[in-house]
Amino acid sequence: MGCTVRYPNPRPGETDDISEVKLLMYVFYPDKNKTDRCYWIPQETKNQYPWCVAWSVDELVRQGSGQ
């Protein structure tokens, strides 16, 4: 899943300020009937979903970049 976060009010004249961040998000959602095989999931959290959410920064747009 992709997500874009825009900063609506970057400081005027500060061309290095970030105006937009594009993220790629990952969600780990194991099958309810197979969590007994997922030894790395702590027992107390096996019934919580999603179990893990992670993301990577795909792109940074700076205020002065013109993009």
C-alpha positions as CSV (number, residue, x, y, z in Angstrom):
1,M,0.0,0.0,0.0
2,G,1.4,3.4,-0.9
3,C,0.9,6.6,1.0
4,T,1.8,10.3,0.4
5,V,2.1,12.7,3.3
6,R,2.1,16.3,2.3
7,Y,3.2,19.1,4.6
8,P,0.9,22.0,3.8
9,N,2.8,24.8,5.4
10,P,6.5,24.6,4.7
11,R,8.5,27.7,5.8
12,P,8.6,30.3,3.0
13,G,12.0,30.6,1.4
14,E,13.4,27.4,3.0
15,T,14.1,25.3,-0.1
16,D,15.5,22.4,1.9
17,D,12.3,21.9,3.9
18,I,10.5,18.7,3.1
19,S,7.1,19.3,1.5
20,E,6.1,15.7,0.7
21,V,7.0,12.2,1.7
22,K,6.0,9.1,-0.2
23,L,5.9,5.9,1.8
24,L,5.4,2.2,0.9
25,M,3.7,0.4,3.7
26,Y,3.7,-3.3,4.4
27,V,1.2,-5.2,6.6
28,F,1.9,-8.7,8.0
29,Y,-1.4,-10.5,8.6
30,P,-0.9,-14.2,9.3
31,D,-3.7,-16.7,8.7
32,K,-5.6,-17.1,12.0
33,N,-5.5,-20.9,11.7
34,K,-1.7,-21.0,11.1
35,T,-0.3,-18.7,13.8
36,D,0.7,-21.8,15.9
37,R,3.4,-22.3,13.3
38,C,4.7,-18.7,13.6
39,Y,7.1,-19.3,16.4
40,W,8.4,-15.7,16.2
41,I,5.1,-14.2,17.2
42,P,4.9,-13.9,21.0
43,Q,2.1,-16.0,22.5
44,E,0.3,-13.0,24.0
45,T,0.0,-11.2,20.7
46,K,-1.0,-14.2,18.4
47,N,-4.7,-13.1,18.3
48,Q,-4.0,-9.4,17.5
49,Y,-4.3,-8.3,13.8
50,P,-2.5,-7.0,11.9
51,W,0.5,-8.3,13.7
52,C,3.1,-6.1,12.1
53,V,3.1,-2.8,10.1
54,A,6.3,-1.6,8.5
55,W,7.1,1.1,5.9
56,S,9.9,2.4,3.8
57,V,10.4,5.9,2.6
58,D,10.1,5.8,-1.2
59,E,10.7,9.5,-2.0
60,L,11.2,12.9,-0.4
61,V,10.2,16.0,-2.1
62,R,11.8,19.3,-1.0
63,Q,10.0,22.6,-1.2
64,G,12.5,24.0,-3.7
65,S,12.7,21.0,-6.0
66,G,9.9,22.2,-8.3
67,Q,8.2,18.8,-8.3
